[in-house]
Amino acid sequence: MVKHMIVWKFKDEIVDKAGRAAEIKTALEGLVGKIDGLLEMHILTNGMPCSSGDLMMDSTFESADALSAYQKHPLHVAVADGLVRPSMASRLSFDYEA
């Protein structure tokens, strides 16, 4: 099993950060069951005020190969390129085998 975690910081020009976070949450969590090897997807939008990021993704994959396939999958690319990347100023990721 592989965990794939990301923390994003919104661009300053994103006015409705809560609304955009909700859109991203719906789109990414909606990929579960549509992409082979993607077991779980949790988008956390309620960080504490001391958090340095605005949004966190906690996802679980069957294997490193499944994570690699997800990253290139057209459904994921559509969400990433159409909604996530245009909204974010920064991104940090951390992957590990669980």
C-alpha positions as CSV (number, residue, x, y, z in Angstrom):
1,M,0.0,0.0,0.0
2,V,1.3,3.5,-0.8
3,K,0.2,6.8,0.8
4,H,0.3,9.9,-1.4
5,M,-0.1,13.2,0.5
6,I,-0.2,16.7,-0.8
7,V,-0.5,20.1,0.9
8,W,-1.5,23.1,-1.3
9,K,-1.5,26.8,-0.7
10,F,-4.0,28.8,-2.8
11,K,-3.0,31.7,-5.0
12,D,-3.8,35.1,-3.4
13,E,-6.1,35.9,-6.2
14,I,-8.5,33.1,-5.4
15,V,-11.2,35.1,-3.7
16,D,-13.6,32.2,-2.6
17,K,-11.1,29.8,-1.1
18,A,-13.8,27.8,0.7
19,G,-15.8,27.4,-2.4
20,R,-12.8,26.4,-4.5
21,A,-11.7,23.9,-1.8
22,A,-15.2,22.4,-1.9
23,E,-15.0,22.0,-5.7
24,I,-11.6,20.4,-5.5
25,K,-12.7,18.1,-2.7
26,T,-15.8,16.9,-4.7
27,A,-13.7,16.4,-7.9
28,L,-10.8,14.5,-6.3
29,E,-12.8,12.4,-3.9
30,G,-15.1,11.5,-6.9
31,L,-12.2,9.7,-8.6
32,V,-12.4,6.8,-6.1
33,G,-13.9,3.9,-7.9
34,K,-13.1,5.3,-11.3
35,I,-9.3,4.8,-11.3
36,D,-7.9,1.3,-10.7
37,G,-5.6,1.1,-7.7
38,L,-6.9,4.3,-6.0
39,L,-8.3,3.0,-2.7
40,E,-9.1,6.1,-0.7
41,M,-9.0,9.9,-1.3
42,H,-9.6,12.4,1.5
43,I,-9.4,16.1,0.9
44,L,-9.1,18.0,4.2
45,T,-10.4,21.6,4.1
46,N,-10.6,22.5,7.8
47,G,-7.0,23.1,8.8
48,M,-6.3,24.9,12.0
49,P,-5.3,28.6,11.9
50,C,-1.7,27.6,12.6
51,S,-1.5,25.5,9.4
52,S,0.8,26.8,6.6
53,G,-1.3,25.2,3.9
54,D,-4.9,25.7,2.8
55,L,-5.8,22.2,1.6
56,M,-4.5,18.7,2.1
57,M,-4.9,15.5,0.2
58,D,-4.5,12.1,1.9
59,S,-4.8,9.3,-0.6
60,T,-4.1,5.6,-0.6
61,F,-3.1,3.4,-3.5
62,E,-2.6,-0.3,-3.9
63,S,1.0,0.1,-5.0
64,A,3.6,2.5,-6.4
65,D,2.6,1.4,-9.9
66,A,-1.0,2.3,-9.1
67,L,0.1,5.8,-8.0
68,S,2.1,6.2,-11.2
69,A,-0.8,5.2,-13.3
70,Y,-3.1,7.6,-11.4
71,Q,-0.8,10.5,-12.0
72,K,-1.2,10.0,-15.8
73,H,-4.8,8.9,-15.8
74,P,-7.0,11.2,-18.0
75,L,-9.6,11.7,-15.2
76,H,-7.0,12.8,-12.7
77,V,-5.2,15.0,-15.3
78,A,-8.5,16.7,-16.1
79,V,-9.1,17.6,-12.5
80,A,-5.4,18.5,-11.8
81,D,-5.0,20.7,-14.9
82,G,-8.5,22.2,-15.0
83,L,-9.2,22.9,-11.3
84,V,-6.3,22.3,-8.9
85,R,-3.1,23.6,-10.6
86,P,-4.7,26.9,-11.8
87,S,-5.7,27.6,-8.1
88,M,-2.5,26.9,-6.3
89,A,0.6,28.9,-5.5
90,S,2.5,26.0,-4.0
91,R,2.4,22.3,-3.6
92,L,4.3,19.9,-1.3
93,S,4.0,16.2,-1.6
94,F,5.1,13.2,0.5
95,D,4.7,9.6,-0.6
96,Y,5.5,6.5,1.4
97,E,4.8,2.8,1.6
98,A,2.5,1.8,4.4
